[in-house]
Amino acid sequence: MFSADKLEVWNLTPNSNALVGAQRIFNVVGRLRSPHATIKLLYSLNNGSEKSVWFNANEKRSTRLEYHGDFNIDTIEAADLKPRNRLAFRIVNGAIEQPKYDLIFSTHAILEELPQFRLNLEGVDNPEQVGQIVDGKWRVSRDENHEPCLEILKEDAGLDRIILFGRHDWTTGYEITARICVTAWTTNTHNVGLVFKWNPHLQGDGTHLPSQWSTGLGYYYSRCPGLRIRFGVDVHLDKDGNKLGDHILQEATLSWWRRWVGRFGNKVFYKALPRIYPLSQFVPGVQYRLRLIVRPEKYALTVWKNGKKEPHPQVLVLNPIEKLACGSTGVIALNCGVRVYEFNVTPF
């Protein structure tokens, strides 16, 4: 992470390496420390022309930006990056001259052409060394038992915290296995799980941050029976508020009793008993294993508690229609603190 008096950058560290190749866009995410006093945030890459950075100037969530001052640069192409880069920020605050902030970082590309990956945090200090961050303040942490993990803290939870592993041109014929623990849900609406065939959000121009997205998902989602395999292809709302581009392939329940008790309790007791609710089928503080098979003849999602016997897949889709040709893999987490201990991709 890069930290200065006026801003912080979450997914770049001075004189460190950052992974590229998981998607065409190279997002840079962070937060302004005094957004109320900031008129404009600008950046330049490798002494190029200055470009605008869209940041959340409001007290409430703005598109993909959760908190006041959060920003996400989506105007840098991976092809624009060099092995060693200089990213310069300039804050415009009326007539007051603000200092520039220079951030020097290196990049390395994902060379593995096969859909093959194993998360290894040994000797890793920064999350951008092992994955490409799209949204959120990911960090390398250790849990109460000193086991290393990638983590989103509860206070950093928000809309679709996403980290990617693998290459943008992976097609099909692999399985993903992961070990994940949600530390806390922060709202009634939440999800956690895996993405596959991830494609970047619709790109902006520095004057807005589009939320239109395209990816496959195998995940737990509180607004459905529980588990779901889903495709989104240019998902967006039309002028009448109708969601377009959403394709739900199959759904299943993870825990029947928690589903039904939670549906009642979350409506009645959530505000009165926030330490107990939301009651989710995916239990906070418990480590889960996830297996997602992505093959031309089937998709299959299995989720079970770590240490228990692996069940048969709860969600099975035979002869799926491929809605996206290719894309990378990764983890998505909505409105929760989360820890990612393992993430493996194995080709068939």
C-alpha positions in Angstrom: 0.0 0.0 0.0 1.1 3.6 -0.6 0.2 6.1 2.1 0.6 9.9 2.0 -0.9 12.8 3.9 -3.6 13.4 1.3 -4.3 10.0 -0.2 -3.7 6.3 0.0 -3.4 3.7 -2.8 -4.4 0.2 -1.7 -3.2 -2.0 -4.5 0.2 -0.5 -5.3 3.3 -0.4 -3.1 6.4 1.7 -3.8 9.2 -0.3 -5.5 7.1 -3.5 -5.4 5.8 -5.7 -8.1 2.1 -5.8 -9.3 0.5 -8.6 -11.3 -1.0 -7.8 -14.7 -2.8 -9.9 -17.2 -6.0 -10.9 -15.4 -8.0 -8.3 -17.4 -7.3 -5.7 -20.0 -7.9 -2.8 -17.6 -5.4 -2.2 -14.8 -7.5 -0.7 -11.9 -5.8 1.5 -9.3 -7.9 1.8 -6.1 -7.6 3.9 -3.0 -9.0 6.8 -1.0 -8.6 10.5 -0.6 -8.2 11.6 3.0 -9.9 15.0 2.5 -12.5 14.5 -0.2 -14.7 17.4 1.0 -11.8 19.8 0.2 -10.9 18.2 -3.1 -12.2 19.6 -6.4 -10.3 17.3 -8.7 -7.9 14.3 -8.6 -5.6 13.8 -11.5 -3.0 11.3 -12.4 -0.3 10.7 -15.1 1.4 7.5 -16.1 5.1 7.5 -17.1 5.1 11.2 -17.7 2.1 11.1 -20.0 -0.7 13.6 -20.1 -2.8 14.1 -17.0 -6.2 12.3 -16.7 -9.1 12.7 -14.3 -9.8 10.2 -11.6 -13.4 9.6 -10.6 -13.9 9.6 -6.8 -16.8 9.4 -4.5 -17.6 13.0 -3.5 -20.7 12.0 -1.6 -21.3 10.7 1.9 -23.1 7.6 0.5 -22.2 4.8 -1.9 -21.6 6.0 -5.4 -21.7 3.2 -8.1 -18.8 0.9 -7.1 -17.3 3.3 -4.5 -18.4 2.6 -1.0 -17.1 5.5 1.1 -16.6 9.2 0.8 -13.3 9.7 -0.9 -12.9 6.3 -2.4 -11.5 6.3 -6.0 -10.9 3.7 -8.7 -8.9 4.4 -11.8 -10.2 2.4 -14.8 -8.5 4.3 -17.6 -5.1 2.5 -17.5 -4.7 -0.3 -20.0 -2.4 -3.2 -19.1 -0.7 -2.6 -22.5 0.2 0.9 -21.4 2.3 -0.4 -18.5 6.1 -1.0 -18.6 8.2 -3.3 -16.5 8.9 -0.2 -14.3 6.3 2.6 -14.0 5.8 6.0 -12.5 2.3 7.0 -11.4 2.0 10.6 -10.4 -1.1 12.0 -8.5 -2.1 15.7 -8.3 -4.9 17.0 -6.1 -6.7 20.2 -7.2 -8.1 22.2 -4.3 -9.0 25.7 -5.5 -6.2 28.2 -5.5 -4.2 26.2 -2.9 -1.2 24.5 -4.5 -1.1 20.8 -3.6 2.0 18.6 -3.8 2.4 15.8 -6.3 2.7 12.3 -5.2 5.0 9.9 -7.1 4.6 6.2 -6.9 7.2 4.0 -8.6 6.2 0.3 -9.1 7.1 -2.6 -11.3 4.8 -5.1 -13.1 5.0 -8.8 -14.0 2.7 -10.7 -16.3 1.0 -14.0 -15.8 2.9 -16.4 -18.0 0.9 -19.6 -17.4 -1.2 -20.2 -20.5 -3.0 -23.3 -19.1 -5.8 -22.6 -16.6 -3.5 -23.4 -13.7 -2.8 -21.4 -10.5 -2.0 -22.0 -6.8 -2.2 -19.2 -4.2 1.0 -19.1 -2.3 1.4 -16.3 0.3 4.9 -17.4 1.5 7.1 -14.3 1.4 4.3 -12.2 0.1 3.8 -8.7 1.7 1.2 -7.2 -0.7 -1.9 -8.6 -2.4 -1.0 -7.2 -5.8 2.0 -9.5 -5.9 -0.3 -12.6 -6.3 -3.6 -11.2 -7.7 -5.0 -8.3 -9.7 -7.4 -6.2 -7.6 -10.5 -4.7 -9.2 -12.2 -3.3 -6.2 -11.6 -3.1 -2.5 -8.9 -2.8 0.2 -7.4 -6.2 0.1 -4.4 -7.0 2.3 -2.1 -9.8 3.3 -3.0 -10.8 6.9 -2.7 -13.6 9.4 -5.6 -15.0 11.4 -5.8 -15.8 15.1 -3.9 -19.0 14.4 -1.2 -17.1 12.5 -2.2 -18.7 9.2 -1.7 -16.3 6.2 -4.6 -15.2 4.1 -5.8 -12.4 1.8 -8.3 -10.4 3.8 -11.0 -7.7 3.5 -11.5 -6.3 7.1 -15.1 -5.8 8.2 -14.6 -2.0 8.2 -13.5 -2.2 4.6 -16.4 -4.2 3.4 -18.6 -2.9 0.7 -19.8 -3.4 -2.9 -18.2 -6.4 -4.7 -14.7 -6.6 -3.3 -12.9 -8.5 -6.2 -9.4 -9.9 -6.6 -8.5 -11.9 -9.7 -6.2 -14.8 -10.3 -5.1 -16.2 -13.7 -5.2 -14.9 -17.3 -7.8 -13.0 -19.2 -7.7 -15.6 -22.1 -8.5 -18.7 -20.1 -11.5 -20.5 -21.7 -12.8 -23.7 -20.1 -11.8 -27.1 -18.9 -10.7 -26.5 -15.3 -11.8 -26.6 -11.7 -11.4 -24.0 -8.9 -11.0 -25.0 -5.3 -10.9 -22.5 -2.5 -11.0 -22.2 1.3 -12.7 -19.1 2.5 -14.0 -17.7 5.8 -16.4 -14.8 6.2 -15.5 -12.9 9.4 -18.7 -10.8 9.4 -21.7 -9.9 7.2 -22.4 -6.2 7.3 -25.9 -6.1 5.7 -28.8 -8.4 4.9 -27.8 -8.4 1.2 -24.4 -10.2 0.9 -22.5 -12.7 -1.2 -19.2 -14.5 -1.3 -17.7 -17.0 -3.7 -15.9 -17.5 -7.0 -15.9 -15.8 -10.4 -14.8 -17.4 -13.6 -14.5 -16.0 -17.2 -14.2 -12.6 -15.6 -14.3 -9.7 -18.0 -13.6 -6.1 -17.0 -16.4 -3.6 -16.2 -17.4 -1.3 -18.9 -14.6 1.2 -19.0 -15.1 4.9 -18.1 -13.2 8.0 -19.0 -12.4 9.5 -15.6 -15.6 11.4 -15.4 -17.7 8.4 -14.1 -17.1 4.8 -13.0 -19.5 2.4 -14.9 -20.9 -0.6 -13.0 -21.8 -2.6 -16.1 -20.3 -6.1 -15.6 -19.7 -9.4 -17.3 -18.6 -12.6 -15.6 -19.6 -16.1 -14.5 -20.2 -16.7 -10.8 -20.4 -19.7 -8.6 -21.2 -18.3 -5.1 -23.4 -18.0 -2.1 -25.9 -15.1 -2.4 -28.4 -14.1 0.4 -31.0 -12.9 -2.1 -31.6 -16.4 -3.6 -32.1 -19.9 -2.2 -28.5 -19.9 -1.2 -26.0 -21.2 -3.8 -26.1 -20.1 -7.5 -24.3 -20.5 -10.8 -24.9 -17.4 -12.9 -23.7 -15.5 -15.9 -23.8 -11.8 -16.3 -23.2 -10.4 -19.8 -23.1 -6.6 -19.9 -25.4 -6.4 -16.9 -27.1 -3.1 -16.5 -30.4 -1.4 -15.8 -32.4 0.1 -18.6 -34.2 3.4 -18.3 -37.2 1.7 -16.7 -35.0 0.0 -14.0 -35.1 -3.5 -15.6 -32.0 -5.6 -15.2 -30.6 -6.7 -18.5 -28.0 -9.4 -19.3 -28.5 -11.6 -16.2 -28.6 -15.3 -16.8 -29.3 -17.6 -13.7 -28.3 -21.2 -14.6 -29.2 -23.0 -11.4 -29.7 -22.5 -7.7 -29.8 -24.6 -4.5 -30.0 -24.2 -0.7 -26.9 -24.5 1.4 -28.8 -24.8 4.8 -32.5 -25.2 4.9 -33.1 -24.3 8.5 -30.8 -21.2 8.4 -32.6 -20.1 5.2 -36.1 -20.1 6.7 -35.1 -18.8 10.2 -33.0 -16.2 8.6 -35.8 -15.0 6.3 -38.0 -14.3 9.2 -35.4 -13.1 11.7 -33.6 -10.8 9.3 -36.8 -8.9 8.7 -37.9 -8.7 12.3 -34.8 -8.6 14.4 -32.0 -7.3 12.2 -32.0 -3.7 13.5 -32.7 -4.7 17.1 -30.1 -7.5 17.3 -27.3 -6.5 14.9 -24.8 -8.7 16.7 -26.9 -11.8 15.9 -28.4 -10.9 12.6 -28.2 -11.0 9.6 -28.5 -14.8 10.0 -26.9 -16.3 6.9 -26.7 -19.8 5.5 -23.0 -19.1 5.1 -21.9 -18.9 8.8 -19.4 -16.2 9.8 -16.3 -17.4 11.6 -16.5 -20.8 9.8 -14.1 -21.9 7.1 -15.7 -23.3 4.0 -14.3 -25.2 1.0 -15.7 -24.4 -2.4 -15.2 -26.4 -5.6 -16.4 -25.1 -9.0 -16.1 -27.2 -12.1 -16.0 -25.3 -15.4 -16.2 -27.7 -18.3 -18.0 -27.6 -21.7 -20.3 -30.5 -20.6 -21.1 -29.2 -17.1 -20.8 -26.6 -14.4 -20.9 -27.8 -10.8 -20.6 -26.0 -7.5 -20.0 -27.6 -4.1 -19.7 -25.8 -0.8 -19.1 -27.5 2.6 -17.6 -26.7 6.0 -13.9 -27.3 6.2 -13.1 -30.6 8.0 -16.4 -32.2 6.9 -16.9 -34.7 4.2 -17.3 -33.2 0.8 -20.9 -33.7 -0.4 -22.2 -34.2 -4.0 -22.4 -30.9 -5.9 -25.4 -28.8 -4.7 -25.6 -27.0 -8.0 -25.2 -28.9 -11.3 -25.7 -27.5 -14.8 -25.4 -30.0 -17.6 -24.5 -28.9 -21.2 -24.4 -25.2 -20.2 -24.6 -22.5 -22.8 -21.3 -20.6 -22.8 -22.3 -17.0 -22.3 -18.7 -15.7 -22.3 -15.8 -17.0 -24.3 -13.0 -16.5 -21.9 -11.8 -14.6 -18.8 -9.9 -14.9 -15.5 -10.9 -16.4 -12.2 -11.1 -14.9 -8.7 -13.0 -14.1 -5.5 -16.0 -11.8 -5.0 -17.2 -10.6 -1.6 -20.2 -8.3 -1.1 -20.8 -6.5 2.2 -18.6 -8.7 4.3 -15.3 -9.2 6.0 -13.6 -12.2 4.3 -10.4 -14.2 4.4 -9.1 -16.2 1.5 -6.7 -19.0 2.6 -6.6 -21.1 -0.5 -7.3 -20.6 -4.2 -6.3 -23.2 -6.8 -7.1 -23.7 -10.4 -6.4 -27.1 -12.0 -6.9 -28.0 -15.7 -8.7 -31.1 -16.7 
